[in-house]
Amino acid sequence: MTKPPSDRFSEEKSAYTVRGSDQPDIDAGVAAIRAVVRTLPVRPGVYRMLDAKGDVLYVGKARALKNRVSNYTQVSRLTKRLQRMVAQTRSMQIVTTNTEAEALLLEAQLIKRYRPPYNVLLRDDKSFPFILLREDHPFPRVQLHRGARRAKGQYYGPFASTGSVRTTLTALQKLFLLRSCTDSFFANRSRPCLLYQIRRCSAPCVERIDKDGYGELIQDAKDFLGGKSNKVQEKLGKLMTGAAEAMDFELAAIYRDRLRALTYIQGTQTVNAEGLGDADIFALACKGGTMCIQAFFIRGGQNWGARSFFPAHTNDVPEDEVLASFLVQFYEEVPPPKQVLLDRPLAEAELLSEALSERAERRVTLRVPQRGDHVRMVRQAKRNAEEELDRRLAETSTQNQNLRGVAELFELEAPPQRIEVYDNSHVMGTNAVGAMIVAGPEGFRKNAYRKFNIKRPETAPGDDFAMMREVLSRRFARLEKEDPDRTKGEWPDLLLIDGGKGQLSAVCETLEDAGVHDVPVVAISKGPDRNAGREVFHIPGGREFSLPTNSPVLFYLQRLRDEAHRFAIGAHRQKRAKSMVTSPLDDVPGIGPSRKRALLMHFGTARAVKGAALEDLEKAPGISRTMARSIYDYFHPRG
């Protein structure tokens, strides 16, 4: 198996660091680069531009490092964007590789790790959902999966959204009656669950189907997910006909319902993609300096959804270069299919194909269709990209107008680029959480959302003011540690607090204690009778005011407040649900699932275990004297 790029490069790594003046002029940057060029080899590799503080400005790859990096010393030939980068450069780090394809893969890894300000960035770095058919159990289960693919089984995807995954999972349940329950739930069943009653599971947990019969269903599911739905359809048709001829009309009706489910999913997922098999389709649209890349995911001739991407840092970058950079970053996490269809030729298409083939350990081809249905599909992706871009620009225009209104309303120096909104959620002080959401010119920045478990002993349960103080003090303590110079764009331009005078006072005191004096703070509270539209805005110094009920700025601020409330409620519910299924025994050292089960079977409840005498604990099956003493001491600490 091919080693990941980070392992292959470890033996080839060499670093060159030259530090110059901290004055941000272009001559100092050129001098630092020239000092590096003198020692560079003429071989493939990756280079990193660093500023005076050591932060990564840019990551690039080269077939010949010496030739590529020396280009940055010819300032007159550089774009304004690259001239600004050179002016900030004070050192470089170089990693040599065996091939240019390896350099391309390493470049994608480093861009994802450092997210440099002068690289084209894939903004949406959320992992894609897959369908996982687990194979670590005699009766495999089918489930939605995100993240690292460590579990043993077969992965099908990517899907554009969890919604498309759940639609397919529902179809799989109706079609093939596969189980979706956890292994522990499966092991403790004595009778079929509701899914069996509504004909969405074959109930292998209570032996309503044997291993061979279930294995046949699994194989049918693999055929379906692999694009062989016609084969499955023919098989179900023959089974339905056979059951009808045998006068077993109830069984025939079951096969009929499964055929209907198959026909439905074929109608919603199948596209005219004869001979295409597994492929991704990408098309790019550009307008007003903003770019949109539309992706279609085709697997086995089935449409597994589409997603739009809006890469960042694309100013002064050619469109084909943006698309090439996007692709290599996109396939850093997603396994590439056999074919990638594009709406335009790329200058480094062969290199990109070689790199993706190396990552996938099989041939991956990039091509621009010239005729037939595949051209129509690429045109459809292009049209969708243009429509999504138009919607994005319209939304951005409205968003910028709202931000200008916020700046005018709260007398800010400029429209805020980062608004942080805070809210708390709890029930009678239990499972308390604080929540922070972030919004800016591009809308809600969900990857910047944060939740805070209220955990300080001095924060009294149910004290909203103390909770707000804890959340804000932790937030700004971390900001001071991670971005003391305020250069990373993580500092807010405006704090919006869900609450009234008390919450506002608590936040202002917290910021004062933290030495933060230049971040505007506004609290928003419900008006009389808590009616939406009659909100009162509280400004430090005691000033209060309301806005007309038809004010666009009011609608915008309400959306921010409601989004923070939604996020806080969701975090609280997750914490509460988790606390309902946990047990005091979970925290006892040395108590695993088997001992926990033995104790509960012997004593009945966790509370009974907690109050049991040492002699009683020693009588429990599977509990030694040493373990009994450990359990007893945990619940009865000696003062």
C-alpha positions in Angstrom: 0.0 0.0 0.0 1.3 3.5 -0.9 2.5 5.4 2.1 0.9 8.7 2.8 2.8 11.8 1.5 3.8 12.9 5.0 5.6 9.6 5.5 7.3 9.5 2.1 8.7 13.0 2.5 10.2 12.5 6.0 13.5 11.3 4.7 13.8 13.9 2.0 13.0 16.9 4.1 15.4 19.9 4.3 14.7 23.4 5.6 16.2 26.7 4.7 15.5 29.6 6.9 16.8 33.1 6.4 15.6 35.9 8.5 15.9 39.6 7.6 14.5 42.9 8.7 11.0 43.1 10.1 10.3 46.2 8.0 7.5 45.2 5.6 9.1 46.5 2.4 9.5 44.5 -0.8 13.4 44.8 -0.8 13.7 42.9 2.4 11.4 40.2 1.1 13.4 39.9 -2.2 16.6 39.7 -0.2 15.3 36.9 2.0 14.1 34.9 -1.1 17.5 35.5 -2.9 19.4 34.1 0.1 17.3 31.0 -0.1 17.6 30.6 -3.9 21.4 30.3 -3.7 21.1 27.0 -1.8 18.1 25.5 -3.6 18.5 22.3 -5.6 16.9 21.9 -9.1 14.5 19.2 -8.1 10.8 18.9 -7.1 9.5 20.1 -3.8 7.3 22.4 -1.8 8.2 25.8 -0.5 6.6 27.9 2.3 6.8 31.7 2.5 6.9 32.9 6.1 6.4 36.4 7.6 8.4 38.0 10.4 6.5 36.1 13.0 6.9 32.7 11.3 3.3 32.5 10.1 2.8 30.8 6.7 1.9 33.3 4.0 1.9 30.9 1.0 2.5 27.3 0.1 3.6 26.4 -3.4 5.0 23.4 -5.3 7.6 23.2 -8.0 9.1 20.8 -10.5 12.4 22.6 -10.1 12.6 24.5 -6.8 15.5 26.8 -7.8 13.8 28.0 -11.0 10.4 28.5 -9.4 11.4 30.3 -6.3 13.8 32.6 -8.2 10.8 34.0 -10.1 9.7 35.8 -7.0 12.8 38.0 -7.1 11.6 39.5 -10.4 9.1 41.8 -8.8 8.1 43.7 -11.9 6.6 40.5 -13.4 4.5 39.6 -10.3 0.9 40.5 -9.8 0.0 43.0 -7.1 -1.1 40.1 -4.9 2.2 38.3 -5.1 4.1 41.6 -4.6 2.3 42.1 -1.3 3.2 38.5 -0.4 6.9 39.1 -1.2 6.9 42.3 0.8 5.8 40.4 3.9 8.2 37.4 3.4 11.1 37.2 5.8 12.0 33.5 5.6 11.2 30.3 3.7 11.0 26.6 4.4 11.7 24.0 1.7 10.8 20.4 1.5 12.2 18.3 -1.4 10.3 15.4 -2.9 11.0 12.6 -5.4 8.4 13.7 -8.0 6.3 16.7 -8.8 3.1 14.6 -8.2 4.3 14.0 -4.6 5.0 17.7 -4.2 1.4 18.4 -5.4 0.0 16.1 -2.7 2.2 17.6 0.0 1.2 21.1 -1.1 -2.5 20.2 -0.5 -1.7 18.8 3.0 0.1 21.9 4.0 -2.5 24.3 2.6 -5.2 22.5 4.7 -3.0 22.6 7.8 -1.9 26.2 7.6 -4.7 27.9 5.5 -2.3 30.6 4.2 -3.7 34.0 3.3 -2.2 34.0 -0.3 -3.4 30.5 -1.3 -6.7 29.6 -2.9 -8.6 28.0 -0.1 -11.5 25.5 -0.1 -13.8 27.3 2.4 -16.1 24.3 3.0 -13.8 21.9 4.8 -16.6 19.9 6.5 -16.1 16.2 5.9 -18.5 14.6 3.4 -21.0 11.9 4.5 -20.7 8.3 3.3 -22.8 5.2 3.6 -20.9 2.5 5.6 -21.7 -1.1 5.2 -19.9 -2.5 8.3 -18.3 -6.0 8.0 -17.1 -6.5 11.5 -20.2 -8.4 12.6 -21.9 -11.6 11.4 -24.9 -9.5 10.4 -23.5 -6.3 8.9 -25.3 -3.0 9.6 -25.7 -0.1 7.3 -25.2 3.4 8.6 -24.3 7.0 7.9 -20.6 7.8 8.4 -18.5 11.0 8.6 -14.8 11.4 9.4 -11.9 9.0 9.2 -12.6 5.7 7.5 -11.2 3.4 10.2 -14.1 1.0 10.7 -13.9 -2.3 8.8 -16.4 -2.3 5.9 -17.2 -0.8 2.5 -17.7 2.9 2.1 -20.0 4.4 -0.5 -19.8 8.1 -1.3 -19.3 10.9 -1.1 -22.8 12.2 -0.8 -23.5 15.9 -1.1 -25.4 16.1 2.2 -26.7 14.0 5.1 -30.2 14.4 3.6 -29.2 12.5 0.5 -27.6 9.9 2.6 -30.7 9.4 4.8 -32.9 9.2 1.7 -30.7 6.4 0.4 -30.5 4.7 3.8 -34.3 4.7 3.9 -34.4 3.1 0.5 -31.9 0.5 1.5 -34.0 -0.4 4.5 -37.2 -0.8 2.4 -35.4 -2.6 -0.4 -33.0 -5.0 1.5 -34.3 -5.0 5.1 -30.8 -4.4 6.5 -30.4 -3.6 10.1 -29.3 -0.2 11.2 -29.2 -0.7 15.0 -26.0 -0.7 17.1 -24.3 -3.9 18.1 -25.3 -3.6 21.8 -29.0 -3.0 20.8 -28.8 -6.0 18.5 -27.3 -8.2 21.2 -30.0 -7.5 23.8 -33.2 -8.0 21.7 -35.6 -10.7 22.7 -38.3 -9.7 20.1 -38.3 -7.7 16.9 -38.3 -3.9 17.0 -40.7 -1.5 15.2 -38.6 -1.5 12.1 -39.4 -5.2 11.5 -43.1 -4.4 12.0 -43.1 -1.8 9.3 -41.0 -4.0 7.0 -37.7 -2.1 7.1 -35.6 -4.7 8.8 -35.4 -8.5 8.5 -34.9 -8.9 12.3 -31.7 -11.0 12.3 -31.4 -10.1 16.0 -34.2 -12.6 16.8 -33.3 -15.1 14.0 -36.2 -14.2 11.7 -33.6 -14.6 9.0 -30.5 -16.8 8.9 -27.0 -15.8 8.2 -27.0 -17.0 4.6 -30.3 -15.3 3.8 -29.0 -12.0 5.3 -25.8 -12.4 3.4 -27.9 -12.5 0.2 -29.5 -9.3 1.1 -26.1 -7.7 1.8 -24.9 -8.8 -1.6 -28.0 -7.2 -3.2 -27.3 -4.0 -1.4 -23.7 -4.0 -2.7 -25.0 -4.5 -6.2 -27.4 -1.6 -5.8 -24.8 0.8 -4.4 -22.4 -0.4 -7.0 -24.7 0.7 -9.9 -26.2 -2.7 -10.7 -29.8 -1.7 -9.8 -31.2 -3.4 -12.9 -29.8 -6.7 -11.7 -31.5 -6.3 -8.4 -34.8 -5.2 -10.1 -34.8 -8.4 -12.3 -34.2 -10.6 -9.3 -37.0 -9.0 -7.3 -39.4 -9.2 -10.3 -38.7 -13.0 -10.6 -39.2 -13.5 -6.8 -42.5 -11.6 -6.9 -43.7 -13.6 -9.9 -42.7 -16.9 -8.3 -44.5 -16.0 -5.1 -47.7 -15.1 -7.0 -47.6 -18.3 -9.0 -47.2 -20.2 -5.7 -50.3 -18.4 -4.4 -48.3 -16.8 -1.6 -49.8 -13.4 -2.2 -48.5 -11.9 1.1 -44.9 -12.6 0.1 -45.6 -11.4 -3.4 -46.9 -8.1 -1.9 -43.7 -7.7 0.1 -41.6 -8.1 -3.1 -43.9 -5.7 -4.9 -43.4 -3.0 -2.2 -39.6 -3.5 -2.5 -39.8 -3.1 -6.2 -41.8 0.1 -5.8 -39.0 1.4 -3.5 -36.4 0.5 -6.0 -38.3 2.2 -8.8 -38.7 5.4 -6.7 -35.0 5.6 -5.9 -34.1 4.9 -9.5 -36.3 7.8 -10.5 -34.8 10.2 -8.0 -31.1 9.3 -8.4 -30.5 7.9 -11.9 -29.2 10.3 -14.5 -28.5 9.8 -18.2 -24.9 8.7 -17.6 -24.5 5.6 -19.8 -20.9 4.3 -19.6 -19.9 6.9 -17.1 -19.8 4.7 -14.0 -18.1 6.5 -11.1 -17.4 10.1 -11.8 -17.3 13.6 -10.4 -18.3 16.6 -12.5 -16.9 20.1 -11.8 -17.8 23.4 -13.5 -16.6 27.0 -12.5 -18.4 30.3 -12.9 -17.0 33.7 -12.2 -18.6 37.1 -11.8 -17.6 40.3 -10.0 -14.4 38.7 -8.6 -16.4 35.9 -6.9 -16.1 32.3 -8.1 -18.4 29.3 -7.6 -17.5 25.7 -8.3 -20.4 23.3 -8.8 -19.8 19.6 -8.1 -22.0 16.6 -9.1 -21.3 13.2 -7.6 -22.1 10.2 -9.8 -21.6 6.7 -8.5 -22.7 3.7 -10.6 -24.8 6.0 -12.8 -26.7 7.3 -9.8 -26.8 10.9 -8.8 -25.6 11.2 -5.2 -26.1 14.9 -4.9 -24.5 18.2 -5.8 -22.8 20.9 -3.8 -21.6 24.4 -4.5 -18.2 25.7 -3.3 -17.0 29.3 -3.1 -13.2 29.3 -2.8 -11.5 32.0 -0.9 -8.5 34.2 -1.9 -9.2 34.0 -5.6 -8.5 37.7 -6.5 -6.0 38.0 -9.4 -5.8 34.2 -9.7 -6.6 32.7 -13.2 -9.8 30.6 -13.3 -8.0 27.4 -14.4 -5.5 27.8 -11.6 -8.3 28.2 -9.0 -10.0 25.0 -10.3 -6.8 23.0 -10.2 -6.0 24.2 -6.7 -9.5 23.4 -5.6 -9.4 19.9 -7.0 -6.2 18.9 -5.2 -7.5 20.2 -1.9 -10.9 18.6 -2.4 -9.4 15.2 -3.0 -7.2 15.5 0.1 -10.1 14.0 2.1 -12.4 12.5 -0.5 -11.4 9.4 -2.5 -11.2 10.3 -6.2 -13.4 8.3 -8.6 -12.2 6.8 -11.8 -13.2 9.9 -13.9 -13.3 13.6 -13.2 -15.2 15.6 -15.8 -14.3 19.3 -16.2 -15.8 22.3 -18.0 -12.4 23.5 -19.1 -8.9 22.1 -19.8 -6.2 22.6 -17.1 -2.6 23.3 -17.8 -1.5 20.7 -15.3 -4.1 18.1 -16.0 -1.6 15.3 -16.5 0.2 16.1 -13.3 -3.1 16.3 -11.3 -4.2 13.0 -12.8 -0.9 11.4 -11.8 -1.2 12.8 -8.2 -4.8 11.6 -7.8 -3.9 8.2 -9.3 -1.2 7.9 -6.7 -3.6 8.8 -3.9 -6.3 6.4 -5.1 -3.8 3.6 -6.0 -5.6 3.2 -9.4 -5.9 5.2 -12.6 -7.8 8.5 -12.3 -8.5 10.4 -15.5 -9.4 14.1 -16.0 -11.1 15.0 -19.2 -13.3 17.7 -20.8 -16.1 16.0 -22.7 -16.5 17.0 -26.4 -19.7 15.3 -27.4 -22.7 13.2 -26.2 -24.6 13.2 -22.9 -21.5 13.9 -20.9 -21.3 17.4 -22.5 -24.9 18.0 -21.5 -24.1 17.0 -17.9 -21.1 19.4 -17.7 -23.3 22.2 -19.2 -25.9 21.5 -16.5 -23.2 21.8 -13.8 -22.0 25.0 -15.4 -25.5 26.4 -15.4 -26.0 25.5 -11.8 -22.7 27.2 -10.9 -23.9 30.4 -12.6 -27.3 30.3 -10.8 -25.7 29.6 -7.4 -23.2 32.5 -8.0 -26.1 34.9 -8.8 -27.9 33.9 -5.6 -24.7 34.3 -3.6 -24.0 37.8 -5.0 -27.6 38.8 -4.3 -27.3 37.5 -0.8 -23.9 39.2 -0.3 -25.3 42.5 -1.5 -28.1 42.3 1.0 -25.7 41.2 3.7 -23.3 44.1 3.1 -26.3 46.5 3.2 -27.3 45.0 6.6 -23.8 45.3 7.9 -23.7 48.9 6.9 -27.0 49.4 8.7 -25.6 47.8 11.8 -22.5 50.0 11.7 -24.6 53.1 11.4 -27.0 52.0 14.1 -24.3 51.2 16.7 -22.0 54.0 15.5 -19.1 51.7 14.5 -16.2 52.9 12.5 -16.8 50.5 9.6 -19.2 47.6 8.8 -18.3 44.7 11.1 -16.5 41.8 9.5 -17.0 39.5 12.4 -20.0 39.6 14.7 -20.0 37.2 17.7 -23.4 36.5 19.3 -23.6 34.8 22.8 -26.4 33.0 24.5 -26.8 30.5 27.4 -29.1 27.5 27.9 -30.0 25.3 30.9 -32.9 23.8 32.8 -33.0 24.9 36.4 -29.2 25.3 36.3 -28.6 21.7 35.0 -26.6 20.8 31.9 -25.7 24.4 31.4 -23.9 25.5 28.3 -22.9 28.7 26.7 -22.9 29.2 22.9 -21.2 31.5 20.5 -22.1 31.9 16.8 -20.2 34.0 14.3 -21.5 36.0 11.3 -19.9 38.2 8.7 -20.2 39.5 5.1 -20.4 35.9 3.9 -23.2 35.0 6.3 -23.0 32.6 9.2 -19.5 31.1 9.7 -20.6 27.7 11.2 -17.1 26.4 11.4 -16.3 29.2 13.9 -19.3 28.3 16.2 -18.2 27.3 19.7 -20.0 25.9 22.7 -18.8 26.2 26.3 -19.6 23.7 29.0 -20.2 25.7 32.2 -17.8 24.1 34.7 -16.3 26.6 37.1 -17.1 25.9 40.7 -17.8 29.6 41.4 -20.5 29.7 38.7 -23.7 29.0 40.6 -26.2 26.8 38.8 -28.8 28.9 37.1 -26.9 32.2 37.5 -27.2 33.6 33.9 -24.9 36.5 34.7 -22.1 34.3 36.1 -22.5 32.0 33.2 -22.0 34.8 30.8 -19.0 36.0 32.7 -17.4 32.6 32.5 -18.1 32.2 28.8 -16.6 35.6 27.9 -13.6 35.3 30.2 -12.7 32.0 28.7 -13.3 33.2 25.1 -11.1 36.3 25.4 -8.4 34.5 27.5 -8.0 32.2 24.6 -8.0 35.0 22.0 -5.2 36.8 23.9 -3.2 33.6 23.9 -3.7 32.6 20.3 -3.9 36.0 18.5 -2.4 38.7 20.8 -1.6 41.0 17.8 -5.1 40.7 16.3 -3.7 39.7 12.9 -5.6 36.5 12.2 -9.1 38.0 11.9 -10.4 36.1 15.0 -11.2 39.2 17.1 -14.8 40.4 16.9 -15.8 43.8 15.7 -19.1 43.6 17.6 -20.5 41.5 20.5 -24.2 40.8 20.5 -25.5 39.4 23.8 -28.9 37.8 24.1 -30.1 39.4 27.3 -30.8 42.7 29.1 -29.0 45.1 31.4 -27.8 42.4 33.7 -26.1 40.3 31.0 -24.7 43.5 29.4 -23.2 44.6 32.8 -21.6 41.1 33.3 -20.0 41.2 29.9 -18.7 44.7 30.3 -17.1 43.8 33.6 -15.5 40.7 32.1 -14.0 42.6 29.2 -12.7 45.3 31.6 -11.0 42.6 33.7 -9.5 41.1 30.6 -8.1 44.5 29.5 -10.3 44.6 26.4 -11.6 48.2 25.9 -12.2 48.5 22.1 -14.8 45.8 21.3 -18.3 47.2 21.1 -21.0 45.4 23.0 -24.8 45.4 22.6 -27.4 43.4 24.4 -30.8 42.6 22.8 -33.8 41.7 25.0 -37.4 40.9 24.2 -39.7 43.8 24.7 -43.0 43.9 26.6 -44.8 40.6 26.7 -41.6 39.1 25.0 -43.0 39.9 21.6 -40.7 39.5 18.6 -40.4 42.9 16.8 -40.4 44.9 20.0 -36.9 44.1 21.0 -34.9 46.6 23.2 -31.2 47.2 22.5 -29.0 48.0 25.5 -25.8 50.0 25.0 -23.1 50.5 27.7 -23.8 53.6 29.7 -27.5 53.0 30.1 -28.8 53.9 26.7 -31.7 51.9 25.4 -33.7 52.1 22.2 -36.0 50.1 19.9 -36.3 49.9 16.1 -39.4 50.1 13.9 -41.0 46.7 13.4 -40.3 46.8 9.7 -36.7 47.7 9.9 -34.4 45.4 7.8 -31.6 45.9 10.3 -34.0 44.6 13.1 -34.8 41.6 11.0 -31.1 40.9 10.5 -30.3 41.2 14.2 -33.2 39.0 15.1 -31.8 36.3 12.8 -28.5 36.5 14.5 -30.1 36.3 18.0 -32.3 33.4 16.9 -29.4 31.5 15.4 -27.5 31.8 18.7 -30.6 30.7 20.6 -31.0 27.7 18.3 -27.3 26.7 18.6 -27.4 27.1 22.4 -30.6 25.0 22.8 -29.1 22.3 20.5 -25.9 22.1 22.6 -28.0 21.9 25.8 -30.2 19.1 24.5 -27.1 17.1 23.4 -25.6 17.5 26.8 -28.9 16.6 28.5 -29.4 13.5 26.3 -25.9 12.3 27.0 -26.4 12.8 30.8 -29.5 10.7 30.7 -27.7 7.6 29.4 -24.6 7.9 31.5 -24.1 6.1 34.8 -22.1 6.9 37.9 -20.3 3.6 37.3 -18.9 4.9 34.0 -16.3 7.0 35.9 -15.1 4.3 38.3 -11.6 3.2 37.4 -11.4 -0.4 36.2 -15.1 -0.8 35.5 -15.7 -1.8 31.9 -18.9 -2.9 30.2 -18.9 -6.5 31.6 -18.2 -5.5 35.2 -20.8 -2.7 34.9 -23.4 -5.2 33.6 -22.5 -7.7 36.4 -22.9 -5.0 39.1 -26.2 -3.8 37.7 -27.6 -7.4 37.4 -26.6 -8.1 41.0 -27.7 -4.8 42.7 -30.4 -3.6 40.3 -29.4 0.1 40.0 -26.3 2.2 40.0 -27.6 4.0 43.1 -27.7 0.6 44.9 -24.1 0.0 43.9 -23.0 3.4 45.2 -24.6 2.7 48.6 -23.5 -0.9 48.9 -21.3 -2.0 51.8 -17.9 -3.4 51.1 -19.0 -6.9 52.0 -21.9 -6.8 49.6 -19.6 -5.6 46.8 -17.3 -8.5 47.4 -20.2 -10.9 46.9 -21.0 -9.6 43.4 -20.1 -12.0 40.6 -16.9 -11.2 38.8 -15.8 -8.6 41.4 -12.6 -9.4 43.3 -11.8 -8.1 46.8 -9.4 -5.6 45.3 -11.9 -4.3 42.8 -14.6 -4.2 45.5 -12.3 -2.1 47.7 -11.6 0.2 44.7 -15.4 0.7 44.0 -16.1 1.3 47.6 -13.3 3.8 48.1 -14.4 5.7 44.9 -17.9 6.3 46.3 -16.8 6.7 49.9 -13.6 8.8 49.8 -11.8 9.0 53.1 -11.5 12.4 54.5 
